Amino acid sequence: MSRVLIIFGTSYGQTEKIARRIGADLETAGTAVEYCNAAKDHPSMDLKQYSAVVVGSSLIARGAQKSIQQFVSANAGVLNEVPSVYFQVSASAGSASQEGRNAAWRAIEGFLKHQHWAPKLTASLAGAINYTKYPFLLRWYMKRAAARNGGNTDTSRDHELTDWKQVNQFAADVTSLVASVPEAASEPALRR
Ligand SMILES: Cc1cc2nc3c(=O)[nH]c(=O)nc-3n(C[C@H](O)[C@H](O)[C@H](O)COP(=O)(O)O)c2cc1C
């Protein structure tokens, strides 16, 4: 049976929600999925023993989550060997302007270049603006940023920007990638 690790970094839960949507597709296809919050847990096996590793991070202050930066930095060599995938979740990916969406991709490209990591698939996915969960100052700051970028400034509720059709398509691409990995590659090497 194929085994896939989905490791994510999140502040307010949207990246985990997307990670679990991708994982549900894999599970439906008969793949065992292990979820790992990079800030709290460690993968249960050596990374080479997974059929594929899916890494997801939200974009915070123009950078990936610290826990994901640390994970990728410590494992870039292996991530270049096993089939790996990266998805970034951000507000700018949901921007109405091309300039905003380009900024999200620039952050992905900068991160991958800095980490010397070349995943087989990448995606820039829109996240959420969770005004009701932010402390006062952050709510004020995020409202200002939204006003600047044409986003929603109604702080009385949260705003999900995620395009679930895009997430479903990406989940299907990840599932196809995993299906193309020979199953034996995911089993620990036989000792003779
Ligand atoms: C403190 C903070 C900083 C953020 N900085 C950025 C940013 O630089 N660029 C961007 O596009 N989105 C930014 N966002 C929006 C997040 O990427 C978006 O809310 C995402 O859905 C968060 O996902 P999470 O809940 O999994 O952490 C920021 C959000 C917060 C709370």
The ligand as an SDF file (V2000), in Angstrom:
LIG
                    3D

 31 33  0  0  0  0  0  0  0  0999 V2000
    0.1400   37.5980   10.4690 C   0  0  0  0  0  0  0  0  0  0  0  0
   -0.2800   37.2770    9.0570 C   0  0  0  0  0  0  0  0  0  0  0  0
    0.5490   37.6500    7.9890 C   0  0  0  0  0  0  0  0  0  0  0  0
    0.1740   37.3550    6.6750 C   0  0  0  0  0  0  0  0  0  0  0  0
    1.0120   37.7100    5.6560 N   0  0  0  0  0  0  0  0  0  0  0  0
    0.6550   37.4500    4.3830 C   0  0  0  0  0  0  0  0  0  0  0  0
    1.5180   37.8020    3.2960 C   0  0  0  0  0  0  0  0  0  0  0  0
    2.6160   38.3340    3.4620 O   0  0  0  0  0  0  0  0  0  0  0  0
    1.0730   37.5640    2.0390 N   0  0  0  0  0  0  0  0  0  0  0  0
   -0.1410   36.9890    1.7820 C   0  0  0  0  0  0  0  0  0  0  0  0
   -0.4880   36.7990    0.6260 O   0  0  0  0  0  0  0  0  0  0  0  0
   -0.9660   36.5930    2.7900 N   0  0  0  0  0  0  0  0  0  0  0  0
   -0.5900   36.8160    4.0780 C   0  0  0  0  0  0  0  0  0  0  0  0
   -1.4080   36.4390    5.1050 N   0  0  0  0  0  0  0  0  0  0  0  0
   -2.6610   35.7300    4.8050 C   0  0  0  0  0  0  0  0  0  0  0  0
   -2.5130   34.2240    5.0650 C   0  0  0  0  0  0  0  0  0  0  0  0
   -1.5820   33.6360    4.1790 O   0  0  0  0  0  0  0  0  0  0  0  0
   -3.8820   33.5720    4.9370 C   0  0  0  0  0  0  0  0  0  0  0  0
   -4.7020   34.1030    5.9480 O   0  0  0  0  0  0  0  0  0  0  0  0
   -3.8380   32.0650    5.0540 C   0  0  0  0  0  0  0  0  0  0  0  0
   -5.1240   31.5400    4.8130 O   0  0  0  0  0  0  0  0  0  0  0  0
   -3.3850   31.6130    6.4400 C   0  0  0  0  0  0  0  0  0  0  0  0
   -3.4420   30.2100    6.4710 O   0  0  0  0  0  0  0  0  0  0  0  0
   -3.3260   29.4270    7.8560 P   0  0  0  0  0  0  0  0  0  0  0  0
   -4.5980   29.6650    8.5990 O   0  0  0  0  0  0  0  0  0  0  0  0
   -3.1730   28.0060    7.4610 O   0  0  0  0  0  0  0  0  0  0  0  0
   -2.1130   29.9550    8.5460 O   0  0  0  0  0  0  0  0  0  0  0  0
   -1.0490   36.6910    6.4280 C   0  0  0  0  0  0  0  0  0  0  0  0
   -1.8800   36.3190    7.4820 C   0  0  0  0  0  0  0  0  0  0  0  0
   -1.5060   36.5940    8.7940 C   0  0  0  0  0  0  0  0  0  0  0  0
   -2.4100   36.1820    9.9200 C   0  0  0  0  0  0  0  0  0  0  0  0
  1  2  1  0
  2  3  1  0
  2 30  2  0
  3  4  2  0
  4  5  1  0
  4 28  1  0
  5  6  2  0
  6  7  1  0
  6 13  1  0
  7  8  2  0
  7  9  1  0
  9 10  1  0
 10 11  2  0
 10 12  1  0
 12 13  2  0
 13 14  1  0
 14 15  1  0
 14 28  1  0
 15 16  1  0
 16 17  1  0
 16 18  1  0
 18 19  1  0
 18 20  1  0
 20 21  1  0
 20 22  1  0
 22 23  1  0
 23 24  1  0
 24 25  2  0
 24 26  1  0
 24 27  1  0
 28 29  2  0
 29 30  1  0
 30 31  1  0
M  END
$$$$
